[in-house]
């Protein structure tokens, strides 16, 4: 069993690696027990994403909301939308479908792109769409997701055409049933997302040093109280909690990739004391740094089918 984490750039944008540049489409199964953090932390991507829950409940955090979905339900994330995904328990699984808009539009200057794709991607009224079984058109989309997953994992001759056909049917169902929302005037844009993205980038650049709430607030030109409110509205945590969580994340990288002593790792990621480091690490990872390292050693080199 090999442990995973999503790969992001310096701006927290996920780096999606398609198998082929001329077919920008990818499906994979996310088994949360294989993620070294146990969940998929805050990120965003230009690509469109469809997630489908396979077993056990999964919590999707997006747009200041927490949405818990059960097996057989799904969610579509629009382009460039910040989100986080946490399992309810250790054995949760979901399907993730990633694709570039060109899979639908073809030509960059096509009528399809201008009329039916850009209209969805560029609206701020549609950050995500929840898919439930008890709503007919959403249930139909869920069935197309299942068919797409089957075609991708048991490819027959022409399976790419089947996948493109299914994605187009999904898109058609989406735009016909959400036409009013897509065509309605843009909602008032909250500055929270950009503030939080800016603050996150500051934390990522300076986490090894002593950072105060005032420093984080100044990085996005707002007051300390407004900084806390923005984080709470978007991420449901405080800036300090995010900082601690990020330091623990960086510590897991050291534990995974190096033989550095735990005391050195503690200092390398910005903690001033080994005791507080251990307590904070356990809060976020449900184990001590030593237990995490032992787990890594025992599981690092066992092959995975991901």
N, C-alpha and C positions, 0 to 999 in steps of 0.2 A: 504494500500500500504506500503510495507516494502522496505527500501533502501538497496542497495547492493554495495559491492566492491569486486574485486577478491582477493583471499587470496594468499599471496606470502610468501616465506621464507626469511631469512636474505640475500640471494643472488639474490633477485628479481625473483626467479623462482616460477611460479604459482604452488600451491598445488592442483592437480586435484584429486577429490574424486569420484572414480567410485562407482556405486551402488553395484557392485559385483566384487570381486577380480578375479573371474574366467571368467568374461566377461568385459574386460577393454575397455568399450565403453560408451560414454555419449553424449547426445544431449540436448541443452537447448536454449531457446530463450532469447537473450539479448535485453531488452528494456532499452534504454539509459536514459530514464526519471526516471528509478528506481535506477540508480547508483548515489550514493551521490556526486560523483565528476562530473557526467554527461558524463563521457567517461571512457575508459579502458586504464590506464596509462602504461608506459613502463614495460614490463615483458618478460619472456621467459619460455619455458617448454620443458621437454624431449619428451612429447607426441606430436603426429602429430595433426594438427588442420586444419579443413576446415571451412571457414566462408562463409555464403550465405546471401546476402542482401535481406530483405523482403520488406521494404518500406523506401523511401527517401534515399538520397545519403549518403554514409559513406566514410570517409577518413582513409585509412590504411597506417601507416607510418612504413616502413621496408627497411633495406638496403640503408639508406640515400635517399629514395624516398618517395613521397607522392602520393598514388594511390587512386583516387576517383572512387568508384563503384556505379552503380545504381541498383535498384531492379531487381532481376533475375540474377545478376552477382555474382561471388564469388572469393575466393582466398584460396590457400593451403599454410600453413606455415610449413616449414621443422622443424625438431627437433632442439631445442636449439637456435632458431633464435629470436633475440630481436625485439619486435614490439609494436606498440601503435595503438589504434583504437579510432577515434573521429567521432561523428555524425555531419552531417551538420546542423541538427536542433533537437529540443527537442524530437520529436516523432519517431526518427529512430529506426528500429528493425532489427535484423539479427539472423540467426541460427548459432550456434557454434557446430561443431562436434569435439569431442576429442576422440582419440583412441591410444592405445599402439601398437607398431609395431607387437607384438605377435599375434594380431588379424589376421594379414596376414601370418606371418611366422609359427605360431604354435610352433614347437620345436625350442629351442634356437640355436641348431646346424644344422638346416635344410638347404638344398640346396637353398630353396626359400629365406631364410634370407640372406645367403651369396651372392647370385647372383643378387637378385632383390630388396632387401630392404636396406641392409647395403650400397650398392652402391649409393643409393639415399641419405640416411641419412648422409653418411660420405663425400659426395662431397661438396665442397664450391662453386660449380657452380650453385647451385639450392636452394637458400634460400627461395624462394617463387615462386608460379605459379599463375598468374592471369587467371581467367576463364571468357570468353566472349561468348555471344550468337552467334556472327557472325563467329566463328571458329568451324567447325563441331565437332572435337573431344572434344573440351572444352564444347560445348553445350551438348554433350552426358554425360559428367561428371556432369554437372549441373542437368540434368534429373535424374541421379542416386542419387544425393544429395536429390532431392525432394522426390524420392521414399523411400530413407532411412529415411527421416524425417517422412513420412507418416507411415512407418512400425513401427517406434519406438513409435510414439504417439497414434497409433491405433493398438496395438499388437494383431496379430492373432497367433494361434498355430504355432510354428516354426519361429516366427519373427526374432529370433536371427540368424538363418541360412540365412534368406533373407538379413539381415544387413551385415553379413560377406560376402555374395555373392556380394552385391553391392559395398562394400569397395574394394574387390578384383578386380572387373571390373574397378573401378576408378583407382586403382593402375596400372592395365594392360594398360589402355588408357594412363596413365601418362608416364610409362617407354617406351612404344612403340613410342610415339610422341616426347619424349625428350631424346631418346637414345644417340644422338650425344653429347648433353650437359652433360649427366650423365657420359659418357665414355671419355670425353675430359680431357686433363691434367688439374690439379688443377690450378685455377687462383692464382696470387700472393696474399697472405693473408695480409690484412690491419690490423695493430695493433689497429685500432681505437676502435673496439668493446670491446676488452679486457681492453683497457685504460679506456673507459667510464664505463664499469662494475666496475672496481676497484675504480674509482672516486665516483661512485654512492654509493658503499658500505662505502666509507669514509664519505660521506655526511650523510648517514643514521646513522652512528655511532656517528657523532659529531654535528648534526644539532642544538642541544640545546645550543652549545657554539658559540662564535664568530669565523667565518671561513672566511679566505681570499682566493682569487684566487690562491695565492702562496701556501697555505696549500693544496688545492685540486690538484694542479699540482704536488707538491712534493709527494703526495700519490701514484701517478702512474709514478713517476720518469721522468717527461717531463717538458719542459719549460711552462710558463704561456701562451704564444702565441700558442704553439702546443696543449695545453690542450683545449683552446678555439676552435681551428680548428677541433679537434677531436669531440668535442661536437656538433659543427655546422654540421659536415659531417654526424654524426650518428643520433642525436636527433633534429637537426635544431634549437636548442636554445643554449644559453651560459651556462657555469657552474653556474653562479650566478642566472640565470633564473630558472635553475633546482632546486637549493637550495631553492629559494623563494617558488617555487611550492610545493616542498616537505614539507617545514614548514607549508604551508597552508593545505596540506593533513593531517599532524599530528594534526593541529588545529581542523579540521573537526572531527577527532576521539574523541578529548576532548569534543567538542560540542555535539557529538552524545551520548557519553557514560558517561559523568559526568555533575555535576552541578557547576563546577568550574566557577568562574567569568571570563569574557572575558579578563580582565586585567591580571589575573593570567595565563590564557592560552597563552596570548601574550608572556609573559616572559618564560613560559615552553617550547615553541617551538623555542626560539632563537631570537625573535624580541625585540628590545630595547625600542620601543615606540608604544603606542596604536594607534596613528594616522596613522603611517606608516603601522602597522599591518592591520588596517581596509582598507586602500587603496589597499594594496597588496592582501588581501583576496578577495576584490571585483573584482580585475583584473582577478583573476583565477576562481572565483566561480559565478561571475555576481550577487552577493548580499553581504550584510554586514554580519559579524559574528552573529549579533542579528537576522537578517532576516533568516539566515540559521538555527539557533537554534529554532526559532519559527516554521519554516517549519518542522523540525524534530519532534517537540512535537506534531504537528498536524497529522503527517503521520506515526509515528514510529510503532504503534501497530495495524495498519490495515493489515489484512492478504493479502499475495500476492500469485499468482499461480506459481511463479518461482520455 
